[in-house]
Amino acid sequence: MHRISIRAERKVEKELIADFKRVSGKNNILFRMATASLEHPEECVKNVIYPVVSPSTLQNLVKEFKSSGPTYRERVYTVMRASYLHHYRRMVPQILNVLEFRSNNELYQPVIRALELIKKYTGSTQHYYSQEDEVLIDGVLKNTWRDIVVEVDAAGAERINRVNYEISVLQALRDQLRSKEIWVVGAKRYGNPEEDLPKDFEAQRQVYYQALSQPTDGEAFIASLQQKMTKALEELDLQLSKNSQVKILTKDNGWILVSPLEAQPEPLNLQRLKAELISRWPMTSLLDVLKETDLRVGFTEQFHSVSSRENLDRKTLQKRLLLCLFGLGTNTGLKRISTGGTGENYPDLLYIKRRYIHKENLRNAIGMVVNAIFQMRAPHIWGEGTTACASDSKKFGSWDQNLMTEWHIRYGGRGVMIYWHVEKKSACIHSQLKTCSSSEVAAMIEGLLRHCTDMKVEKNSVDTHGQSEVDESLLSPVGLSVIASPQTHS
């Protein structure tokens, strides 16, 4: 219900923003109009008012009132009602049949009884409730909603509009669910509030209040809270002008600029963890890590020559493959690797790169490493295997001679995009190269279907660039679902 209301407000605001214009000096305009009217009460408006206030100014005043007064609220409700009637209303009977709502407070029983009335009329095509039905108004409807829900027919009798009443009841239900005045049987977050209290709370109420240092009197609690807030605001008012880390800007009638806080001291446990790692592996390089990974996993076995024969022995090939992968992965370069005392020359490494290191071989090797990570995880530390991942792209600069290089409209500069799929515990299961202007939807689907790992992906989160109306229809045959989350730049 909250989402329906917010969307309706945004839609109406978008429609009104084109002709909305704030009129300044409305008090002076009203004063001049009143003075002119009193001085010339018998003359027509055109001769008295228009010389004081132009017709365009009056028109702007009318538009501003419509965009912020009762007319605006009526338009918002009209959009909200249409959205509920034509789409969301069909969900209500199923939800009410599954969920059981209760309340421990007699004050909110009208909402529970109103829900029962809505369930009673499931499948009915009546526009109004029957006169015999007890339609509760007090305790359910807001004061501003009464004129919308209660309609008067030609005979002067009051009738309750079903659709408007349902919207009001569901909004009241939402408000009370948030405070647990109404709760759902079997729920956790919105469950019975009595279960949140200790079993002996009534007998030991005074003891528990003392343990929490809270008064048993509600008025005393409110007074204490107000006193604390007043004191905090007074301290803020006194210290704000003296604080060198805070500045009041002139932008938009005073923005508050707060300087970043100084870095906190490093926790003692983190220092001990670093010291233990250094003591165990004092001089471990990335090349050592890469070699140890191959000794345990054997990912270099996935690299085969594009030619029909292989004459190199596997030990020599393994060494040269590791050196090439290290030089390419760290951007050190094969020439610099060959001059580092490894015993291998540049032509030999270049030969390995051209004959063995290709896209499919790399993807298969990465898949072996990722699967090994999944197998080595201790469930008591990392939890059970996940079925959800997130995908997004990052821009990397590249030379103009690269055929995939494009100018990025948003980030600026020439480059390419690398699109990653990362599972919940930060293991990358797929990566691919794409141009800056190409759709992320296709890249997202490509990674989900061809990630070549043992992970069973059932859910994927993307930002708005990876969202599309056709995503669900494309992914449904393989049992996947796509969640579009607000775009982030972390």
VOBAKOL-187176 format. One record per residue (C-alpha): residue in three letters; x, y, z. Coordinates in pm, whole numbers, plus 50000, padded with zeros to 5 digits. Last residue first. Layout:
// residues N
+--------+-------+-------+-------+
| residu |     X |     Y |     Z |
+--------+-------+-------+-------+
|    ALA |     X |     Y |     Z |
...
+--------+-------+-------+-------+
END
This chain:
// residues 490
+--------+-------+-------+-------+
| residu |     X |     Y |     Z |
+--------+-------+-------+-------+
|    SER | 53018 | 50124 | 49571 |
|    HIS | 52830 | 50293 | 49288 |
|    THR | 52475 | 50174 | 49352 |
|    GLN | 52171 | 50144 | 49131 |
|    PRO | 51854 | 50050 | 49314 |
|    SER | 51791 | 49673 | 49295 |
|    ALA | 51653 | 49472 | 49005 |
|    ILE | 51594 | 49111 | 49105 |
|    VAL | 51616 | 48843 | 48837 |
|    SER | 51476 | 48493 | 48877 |
|    LEU | 51612 | 48171 | 48737 |
|    GLY | 51442 | 47837 | 48671 |
|    VAL | 51606 | 47751 | 48341 |
|    PRO | 51296 | 47804 | 48127 |
|    SER | 51207 | 48120 | 48326 |
|    LEU | 51519 | 48312 | 48227 |
|    LEU | 51406 | 48461 | 47899 |
|    SER | 51054 | 48541 | 48016 |
|    GLU | 51185 | 48696 | 48337 |
|    ASP | 51438 | 48917 | 48160 |
|    VAL | 51195 | 49047 | 47896 |
|    GLU | 51090 | 49355 | 48092 |
|    SER | 51455 | 49451 | 48138 |
|    GLN | 51684 | 49521 | 48429 |
|    GLY | 52061 | 49512 | 48391 |
|    HIS | 52111 | 49887 | 48379 |
|    THR | 51872 | 49930 | 48676 |
|    ASP | 52112 | 49745 | 48906 |
|    VAL | 52138 | 49369 | 48916 |
|    SER | 52061 | 49091 | 49163 |
|    ASN | 52058 | 48727 | 49051 |
|    LYS | 51858 | 48438 | 49192 |
|    GLU | 51859 | 48062 | 49134 |
|    VAL | 52225 | 48013 | 49045 |
|    LYS | 52342 | 47657 | 49109 |
|    MET | 52717 | 47692 | 49161 |
|    ASP | 52924 | 47411 | 49011 |
|    THR | 53099 | 47648 | 48772 |
|    CYS | 53084 | 47704 | 48395 |
|    HIS | 52930 | 48059 | 48415 |
|    ARG | 52740 | 48001 | 48093 |
|    LEU | 52369 | 48061 | 48165 |
|    LEU | 52400 | 48324 | 48434 |
|    GLY | 52692 | 48501 | 48268 |
|    GLU | 52518 | 48529 | 47932 |
|    ILE | 52197 | 48654 | 48095 |
|    MET | 52381 | 48942 | 48263 |
|    ALA | 52577 | 49026 | 47948 |
|    ALA | 52255 | 49040 | 47746 |
|    VAL | 52095 | 49272 | 48002 |
|    GLU | 52405 | 49489 | 48025 |
|    SER | 52330 | 49633 | 47683 |
|    SER | 52620 | 49755 | 47472 |
|    SER | 52736 | 50118 | 47489 |
|    CYS | 53058 | 50073 | 47686 |
|    THR | 53169 | 49764 | 47496 |
|    LYS | 53184 | 49425 | 47657 |
|    LEU | 53442 | 49189 | 47810 |
|    GLN | 53328 | 48900 | 48026 |
|    SER | 53354 | 48770 | 48380 |
|    HIS | 53199 | 48468 | 48552 |
|    ILE | 53190 | 48294 | 48890 |
|    CYS | 53360 | 48565 | 49098 |
|    ALA | 53371 | 48454 | 49462 |
|    SER | 53255 | 48725 | 49703 |
|    LYS | 53045 | 48523 | 49951 |
|    LYS | 52713 | 48607 | 49783 |
|    GLU | 52825 | 48511 | 49433 |
|    VAL | 52991 | 48755 | 49196 |
|    HIS | 52901 | 48790 | 48826 |
|    TRP | 53129 | 49041 | 48657 |
|    TYR | 53098 | 49259 | 48346 |
|    ILE | 53421 | 49423 | 48228 |
|    MET | 53356 | 49742 | 48033 |
|    VAL | 53588 | 49900 | 47775 |
|    GLY | 53766 | 50233 | 47752 |
|    ARG | 53769 | 50589 | 47633 |
|    GLY | 53703 | 50875 | 47873 |
|    GLY | 53384 | 50986 | 48042 |
|    TYR | 53200 | 50808 | 48321 |
|    ARG | 52850 | 50858 | 48182 |
|    ILE | 52891 | 50873 | 47805 |
|    HIS | 53175 | 50621 | 47790 |
|    TRP | 53380 | 50672 | 47474 |
|    GLU | 53440 | 50341 | 47304 |
|    THR | 53722 | 50087 | 47280 |
|    MET | 53615 | 49753 | 47136 |
|    LEU | 53848 | 49769 | 46832 |
|    ASN | 54146 | 49857 | 47051 |
|    GLN | 54351 | 50118 | 46868 |
|    ASP | 54212 | 50391 | 47095 |
|    TRP | 54393 | 50238 | 47391 |
|    SER | 54204 | 50118 | 47696 |
|    GLY | 54062 | 50256 | 48022 |
|    PHE | 53860 | 50019 | 48237 |
|    LYS | 53494 | 50064 | 48320 |
|    LYS | 53320 | 49837 | 48569 |
|    SER | 53014 | 49616 | 48518 |
|    ASP | 52756 | 49462 | 48748 |
|    SER | 52626 | 49123 | 48857 |
|    ALA | 52505 | 48985 | 49188 |
|    CYS | 52476 | 48622 | 49294 |
|    ALA | 52229 | 48393 | 49466 |
|    THR | 52229 | 48016 | 49517 |
|    THR | 52464 | 48005 | 49814 |
|    GLY | 52642 | 47700 | 49953 |
|    GLU | 52603 | 47649 | 50327 |
|    GLY | 52770 | 47875 | 50579 |
|    TRP | 53118 | 48024 | 50558 |
|    ILE | 53250 | 47926 | 50901 |
|    HIS | 53053 | 47615 | 51001 |
|    PRO | 53020 | 47529 | 50630 |
|    ALA | 53399 | 47509 | 50583 |
|    ARG | 53475 | 47618 | 50230 |
|    MET | 53716 | 47391 | 50044 |
|    GLN | 53462 | 47260 | 49791 |
|    PHE | 53339 | 47605 | 49685 |
|    ILE | 53696 | 47731 | 49648 |
|    ALA | 53781 | 47427 | 49435 |
|    ASN | 53484 | 47506 | 49213 |
|    VAL | 53617 | 47860 | 49166 |
|    VAL | 53963 | 47731 | 49075 |
|    MET | 53827 | 47478 | 48823 |
|    GLY | 53601 | 47742 | 48664 |
|    ILE | 53897 | 47978 | 48627 |
|    ALA | 54084 | 47707 | 48436 |
|    ASN | 53786 | 47644 | 48206 |
|    ARG | 53751 | 48016 | 48135 |
|    LEU | 54121 | 48053 | 48061 |
|    ASN | 54121 | 47761 | 47817 |
|    GLU | 53810 | 47898 | 47646 |
|    LYS | 53957 | 48246 | 47602 |
|    HIS | 54303 | 48149 | 47484 |
|    ILE | 54642 | 48090 | 47640 |
|    TYR | 54804 | 47785 | 47479 |
|    ARG | 54960 | 47860 | 47139 |
|    ARG | 55008 | 48238 | 47141 |
|    LYS | 55096 | 48274 | 47509 |
|    ILE | 55322 | 47970 | 47509 |
|    TYR | 55517 | 48102 | 47208 |
|    LEU | 55550 | 48444 | 47374 |
|    LEU | 55696 | 48274 | 47682 |
|    ASP | 55951 | 48090 | 47469 |
|    PRO | 56038 | 48405 | 47273 |
|    TYR | 56090 | 48604 | 47599 |
|    ASN | 56343 | 48377 | 47763 |
|    GLU | 56293 | 48145 | 48061 |
|    GLY | 56543 | 48093 | 48344 |
|    THR | 56323 | 48281 | 48594 |
|    GLY | 56585 | 48543 | 48673 |
|    GLY | 56353 | 48840 | 48631 |
|    THR | 56439 | 48922 | 48269 |
|    SER | 56172 | 48688 | 48125 |
|    ILE | 55906 | 48836 | 48352 |
|    ARG | 55984 | 49189 | 48229 |
|    LYS | 55951 | 49078 | 47869 |
|    LEU | 55626 | 48887 | 47938 |
|    GLY | 55448 | 49188 | 48083 |
|    THR | 55395 | 49307 | 48439 |
|    ASN | 55023 | 49358 | 48381 |
|    THR | 54954 | 49149 | 48696 |
|    GLY | 54738 | 48898 | 48507 |
|    LEU | 54954 | 48896 | 48194 |
|    GLY | 55286 | 48841 | 48371 |
|    PHE | 55138 | 48590 | 48618 |
|    LEU | 54959 | 48398 | 48344 |
|    CYS | 55278 | 48386 | 48135 |
|    LEU | 55493 | 48272 | 48431 |
|    LEU | 55239 | 48005 | 48528 |
|    LEU | 55220 | 47879 | 48170 |
|    ARG | 55599 | 47866 | 48142 |
|    LYS | 55630 | 47654 | 48455 |
|    GLN | 55348 | 47418 | 48357 |
|    LEU | 55487 | 47372 | 48006 |
|    THR | 55825 | 47276 | 48147 |
|    LYS | 55665 | 47019 | 48377 |
|    ARG | 55423 | 46892 | 48108 |
|    ASP | 55694 | 46806 | 47856 |
|    LEU | 55683 | 47014 | 47542 |
|    ASN | 55611 | 46841 | 47210 |
|    GLU | 55237 | 46911 | 47179 |
|    ARG | 55075 | 46819 | 46846 |
|    SER | 54762 | 46923 | 46652 |
|    SER | 54806 | 47295 | 46707 |
|    VAL | 54579 | 47505 | 46929 |
|    SER | 54779 | 47389 | 47227 |
|    HIS | 54604 | 47283 | 47544 |
|    PHE | 54553 | 47473 | 47869 |
|    GLN | 54307 | 47296 | 48103 |
|    GLU | 54590 | 47102 | 48267 |
|    THR | 54712 | 47436 | 48402 |
|    PHE | 54424 | 47423 | 48654 |
|    GLY | 54588 | 47151 | 48859 |
|    VAL | 54395 | 47220 | 49179 |
|    ARG | 54651 | 47172 | 49455 |
|    LEU | 54974 | 47225 | 49263 |
|    ASP | 54804 | 47492 | 49052 |
|    THR | 54698 | 47686 | 49361 |
|    GLU | 55047 | 47660 | 49507 |
|    LYS | 55193 | 47806 | 49186 |
|    LEU | 54950 | 48100 | 49184 |
|    VAL | 55015 | 48171 | 49554 |
|    ASP | 55389 | 48159 | 49494 |
|    LEU | 55351 | 48398 | 49198 |
|    LEU | 55150 | 48632 | 49417 |
|    SER | 55441 | 48653 | 49657 |
|    THR | 55484 | 48495 | 50002 |
|    MET | 55774 | 48642 | 50199 |
|    PRO | 55663 | 48631 | 50566 |
|    TRP | 55406 | 48349 | 50541 |
|    ARG | 55354 | 48216 | 50896 |
|    SER | 55491 | 48514 | 51090 |
|    ILE | 55329 | 48762 | 50849 |
|    LEU | 54991 | 48592 | 50887 |
|    GLU | 55020 | 48591 | 51268 |
|    ALA | 55114 | 48960 | 51275 |
|    LYS | 54820 | 49048 | 51052 |
|    LEU | 54581 | 48859 | 51281 |
|    ARG | 54728 | 49023 | 51590 |
|    GLN | 54683 | 49369 | 51442 |
|    LEU | 54324 | 49284 | 51347 |
|    ASN | 54253 | 49166 | 51704 |
|    LEU | 54390 | 49492 | 51844 |
|    PRO | 54160 | 49709 | 51637 |
|    GLU | 54331 | 49975 | 51423 |
|    PRO | 54289 | 50322 | 51564 |
|    GLN | 53997 | 50519 | 51421 |
|    ALA | 54047 | 50726 | 51107 |
|    GLU | 53958 | 51091 | 51149 |
|    LEU | 53602 | 51185 | 51072 |
|    PRO | 53512 | 51338 | 50738 |
|    SER | 53418 | 51708 | 50749 |
|    VAL | 53049 | 51790 | 50791 |
|    LEU | 52881 | 52039 | 50556 |
|    ILE | 52534 | 52152 | 50668 |
|    TRP | 52329 | 52304 | 50385 |
|    GLY | 52177 | 52646 | 50439 |
|    ASN | 51901 | 52810 | 50240 |
|    ASP | 51955 | 52600 | 49925 |
|    LYS | 52333 | 52653 | 49915 |
|    THR | 52459 | 52918 | 50157 |
|    LEU | 52672 | 52664 | 50340 |
|    ILE | 52688 | 52608 | 50715 |
|    LYS | 53021 | 52453 | 50810 |
|    VAL | 53112 | 52175 | 51052 |
|    GLN | 53461 | 52046 | 51138 |
|    SER | 53566 | 52377 | 51296 |
|    ASN | 53294 | 52344 | 51560 |
|    LYS | 53228 | 52676 | 51732 |
|    SER | 52911 | 52771 | 51541 |
|    LEU | 52761 | 52425 | 51589 |
|    GLN | 52850 | 52398 | 51958 |
|    LEU | 52572 | 52609 | 52109 |
|    ASP | 52291 | 52498 | 51877 |
|    LEU | 52397 | 52134 | 51900 |
|    GLU | 52406 | 52156 | 52280 |
|    GLU | 52054 | 52304 | 52280 |
|    LEU | 51932 | 52032 | 52045 |
|    ALA | 52077 | 51760 | 52270 |
|    LYS | 51916 | 51917 | 52579 |
|    THR | 51577 | 51934 | 52409 |
|    MET | 51607 | 51572 | 52296 |
|    LYS | 51699 | 51455 | 52645 |
|    GLN | 51414 | 51653 | 52803 |
|    GLN | 51165 | 51515 | 52553 |
|    LEU | 51274 | 51160 | 52634 |
|    SER | 51240 | 51221 | 53007 |
|    ALA | 50893 | 51370 | 52964 |
|    ILE | 50785 | 51078 | 52746 |
|    PHE | 50912 | 50822 | 53001 |
|    ALA | 50743 | 51009 | 53288 |
|    GLU | 50415 | 51011 | 53096 |
|    GLY | 50442 | 50636 | 53038 |
|    ASP | 50487 | 50553 | 53405 |
|    THR | 50692 | 50237 | 53464 |
|    PRO | 51016 | 50433 | 53445 |
|    GLN | 51315 | 50294 | 53251 |
|    SER | 51657 | 50189 | 53379 |
|    LEU | 51640 | 49871 | 53164 |
|    ALA | 51713 | 49651 | 53467 |
|    GLN | 51469 | 49861 | 53670 |
|    TYR | 51196 | 49806 | 53414 |
|    TYR | 51268 | 49432 | 53419 |
|    VAL | 51240 | 49414 | 53796 |
|    GLN | 50916 | 49614 | 53804 |
|    ARG | 50753 | 49388 | 53545 |
|    GLN | 50845 | 49067 | 53726 |
|    ALA | 50498 | 48913 | 53751 |
|    GLU | 50377 | 49053 | 53420 |
|    PHE | 50706 | 48976 | 53245 |
|    ASP | 50727 | 48615 | 53362 |
|    LYS | 50731 | 48467 | 53011 |
|    PRO | 50982 | 48724 | 52888 |
|    LEU | 50848 | 48966 | 52625 |
|    ASP | 50878 | 48927 | 52247 |
|    GLU | 50605 | 48662 | 52254 |
|    GLU | 50353 | 48925 | 52362 |
|    PRO | 50430 | 49117 | 52043 |
|    ASN | 50264 | 48839 | 51837 |
|    GLY | 50434 | 48821 | 51500 |
|    TYR | 50524 | 49087 | 51243 |
|    ARG | 50896 | 49011 | 51231 |
|    LYS | 50847 | 48642 | 51302 |
|    ALA | 50509 | 48544 | 51160 |
|    GLY | 50305 | 48243 | 51269 |
|    VAL | 49984 | 48441 | 51331 |
|    VAL | 50016 | 48792 | 51196 |
|    TRP | 50007 | 49100 | 51419 |
|    ILE | 49797 | 49413 | 51468 |
|    GLU | 49919 | 49665 | 51726 |
|    LYS | 50255 | 49543 | 51605 |
|    SER | 50373 | 49902 | 51538 |
|    ARG | 50441 | 49838 | 51169 |
|    LEU | 50137 | 49613 | 51146 |
|    GLN | 49917 | 49901 | 51269 |
|    ASP | 50015 | 50135 | 50986 |
|    ARG | 49983 | 49864 | 50722 |
|    LEU | 49639 | 49761 | 50843 |
|    ALA | 49518 | 50122 | 50832 |
|    GLN | 49639 | 50143 | 50473 |
|    LEU | 49466 | 49815 | 50392 |
|    VAL | 49141 | 49938 | 50547 |
|    SER | 49150 | 50266 | 50353 |
|    ILE | 49218 | 50090 | 50022 |
|    GLU | 48936 | 49845 | 50090 |
|    TYR | 48694 | 50129 | 50169 |
|    ASN | 48774 | 50306 | 49842 |
|    VAL | 48712 | 49987 | 49646 |
|    ARG | 48389 | 49905 | 49830 |
|    ASN | 48224 | 50250 | 49814 |
|    ILE | 48012 | 50284 | 50128 |
|    ARG | 47663 | 50427 | 50067 |
|    GLU | 47494 | 50715 | 50252 |
|    ALA | 47127 | 50774 | 50167 |
|    GLY | 47018 | 51105 | 50012 |
|    ALA | 46784 | 50946 | 49759 |
|    ALA | 47019 | 51033 | 49471 |
|    ASP | 47311 | 50854 | 49641 |
|    VAL | 47552 | 50993 | 49899 |
|    GLU | 47907 | 50856 | 49904 |
|    VAL | 48118 | 50755 | 50204 |
|    VAL | 48468 | 50646 | 50104 |
|    ILE | 48599 | 50970 | 49957 |
|    ASP | 48435 | 51205 | 50207 |
|    ARG | 48560 | 50987 | 50493 |
|    TRP | 48921 | 50980 | 50374 |
|    THR | 49043 | 51302 | 50538 |
|    ASN | 48930 | 51185 | 50882 |
|    LYS | 49124 | 50861 | 50849 |
|    LEU | 48918 | 50547 | 50823 |
|    VAL | 48939 | 50240 | 51045 |
|    GLY | 48884 | 50333 | 51410 |
|    ASP | 48547 | 50487 | 51337 |
|    ILE | 48411 | 50376 | 50999 |
|    LEU | 48292 | 50020 | 51053 |
|    VAL | 48066 | 49875 | 50784 |
|    GLU | 47802 | 49660 | 50950 |
|    ASP | 47631 | 49496 | 50656 |
|    GLU | 47251 | 49520 | 50620 |
|    GLN | 47273 | 49827 | 50393 |
|    SER | 47474 | 49627 | 50144 |
|    TYR | 47828 | 49735 | 50052 |
|    TYR | 47868 | 49933 | 49733 |
|    HIS | 47990 | 49857 | 49379 |
|    GLN | 47877 | 49497 | 49393 |
|    THR | 48076 | 49258 | 49172 |
|    SER | 48137 | 48999 | 49443 |
|    GLY | 48430 | 48758 | 49415 |
|    THR | 48545 | 48817 | 49772 |
|    TYR | 48271 | 49010 | 49955 |
|    LYS | 48308 | 48817 | 50281 |
|    LYS | 48685 | 48859 | 50276 |
|    ILE | 48646 | 49238 | 50276 |
|    LEU | 48402 | 49213 | 50569 |
|    GLU | 48652 | 48999 | 50762 |
|    LEU | 48917 | 49265 | 50701 |
|    ALA | 48680 | 49528 | 50845 |
|    ARG | 48642 | 49312 | 51157 |
|    ILE | 49018 | 49311 | 51208 |
|    VAL | 49033 | 49689 | 51151 |
|    PRO | 48753 | 49744 | 51401 |
|    GLN | 48949 | 49535 | 51659 |
|    TYR | 49212 | 49807 | 51682 |
|    LEU | 49106 | 49966 | 52012 |
|    GLU | 49051 | 49627 | 52174 |
|    ASN | 49427 | 49572 | 52174 |
|    ASN | 49570 | 49221 | 52147 |
|    SER | 49521 | 49222 | 51770 |
|    ARG | 49494 | 48941 | 51517 |
|    PHE | 49555 | 48889 | 51146 |
|    GLU | 49556 | 48545 | 50984 |
|    LEU | 49745 | 48528 | 50656 |
|    VAL | 49666 | 48280 | 50380 |
|    ASN | 49306 | 48371 | 50296 |
|    LEU | 49374 | 48743 | 50336 |
|    ILE | 49666 | 48724 | 50094 |
|    GLN | 49468 | 48530 | 49832 |
|    PRO | 49175 | 48773 | 49859 |
|    VAL | 49405 | 49080 | 49829 |
|    MET | 49603 | 48978 | 49520 |
|    ARG | 49328 | 49066 | 49270 |
|    ARG | 49319 | 49419 | 49408 |
|    TYR | 49676 | 49494 | 49300 |
|    HIS | 49616 | 49532 | 48928 |
|    HIS | 49316 | 49722 | 48792 |
|    LEU | 49159 | 49845 | 49115 |
|    TYR | 49481 | 49920 | 49303 |
|    SER | 49642 | 50118 | 49022 |
|    ALA | 49317 | 50303 | 48948 |
|    ARG | 49272 | 50388 | 49316 |
|    MET | 49628 | 50521 | 49343 |
|    VAL | 49585 | 50741 | 49037 |
|    THR | 49257 | 50883 | 49170 |
|    TYR | 49408 | 50925 | 49518 |
|    VAL | 49692 | 51132 | 49381 |
|    ARG | 49447 | 51343 | 49182 |
|    GLU | 49237 | 51405 | 49491 |
|    ARG | 49543 | 51499 | 49695 |
|    TYR | 49645 | 51755 | 49431 |
|    THR | 49296 | 51904 | 49418 |
|    PRO | 49293 | 51933 | 49797 |
|    GLY | 49593 | 52166 | 49794 |
|    SER | 49948 | 52144 | 49661 |
|    SER | 49931 | 52125 | 49281 |
|    LYS | 49586 | 52281 | 49257 |
|    PHE | 49692 | 52573 | 49476 |
|    GLU | 50000 | 52634 | 49265 |
|    LYS | 49798 | 52624 | 48944 |
|    VAL | 49546 | 52876 | 49080 |
|    LEU | 49823 | 53112 | 49189 |
|    ASN | 49985 | 53080 | 48845 |
|    GLN | 49657 | 53182 | 48682 |
|    LEU | 49632 | 53483 | 48912 |
|    THR | 49981 | 53587 | 48809 |
|    SER | 49892 | 53545 | 48439 |
|    PRO | 49578 | 53757 | 48484 |
|    SER | 49789 | 54050 | 48612 |
|    VAL | 49743 | 54177 | 48966 |
|    VAL | 49676 | 54546 | 49041 |
|    PRO | 49549 | 54660 | 48697 |
|    TYR | 49365 | 54324 | 48669 |
|    ILE | 49176 | 54362 | 48996 |
|    VAL | 48972 | 54681 | 48948 |
|    ASN | 48879 | 54718 | 48579 |
|    LYS | 48855 | 54348 | 48495 |
|    VAL | 48688 | 54269 | 48826 |
|    CYS | 48391 | 54496 | 48759 |
|    GLU | 48319 | 54817 | 48953 |
|    GLU | 48084 | 54847 | 49250 |
|    PRO | 48327 | 54773 | 49532 |
|    HIS | 48594 | 55017 | 49415 |
|    GLU | 48804 | 55110 | 49723 |
|    LEU | 48728 | 54782 | 49901 |
|    SER | 48819 | 54569 | 49598 |
|    ALA | 49143 | 54764 | 49536 |
|    THR | 49252 | 54718 | 49898 |
|    ALA | 49169 | 54346 | 49899 |
|    MET | 49359 | 54285 | 49574 |
|    ARG | 49661 | 54481 | 49695 |
|    PHE | 49670 | 54290 | 50026 |
|    LEU | 49628 | 53951 | 49853 |
|    ILE | 49917 | 54029 | 49618 |
|    ASN | 50130 | 54142 | 49912 |
|    ASN | 50060 | 53817 | 50095 |
|    LYS | 50133 | 53607 | 49783 |
|    GLY | 50480 | 53756 | 49750 |
|    SER | 50630 | 53472 | 49547 |
|    VAL | 50434 | 53251 | 49309 |
|    ARG | 50571 | 52898 | 49267 |
|    LYS | 50520 | 52765 | 48919 |
|    PHE | 50381 | 52425 | 48831 |
|    ASP | 50290 | 52380 | 48466 |
|    ALA | 50545 | 52114 | 48379 |
|    ILE | 50572 | 51979 | 48736 |
|    LEU | 50206 | 51881 | 48739 |
|    GLU | 50232 | 51557 | 48542 |
|    LYS | 50552 | 51448 | 48714 |
|    GLU | 50402 | 51532 | 49052 |
|    VAL | 50098 | 51318 | 48967 |
|    LYS | 50315 | 51020 | 48877 |
|    ARG | 50537 | 51061 | 49180 |
|    GLU | 50240 | 51081 | 49415 |
|    ALA | 50081 | 50770 | 49261 |
|    ARG | 50406 | 50577 | 49292 |
|    ILE | 50434 | 50670 | 49659 |
|    SER | 50076 | 50562 | 49734 |
|    ILE | 50109 | 50227 | 49557 |
|    ARG | 50439 | 50161 | 49734 |
|    HIS | 50289 | 50233 | 50075 |
|    MET | 50000 | 50000 | 50000 |
+--------+-------+-------+-------+
END
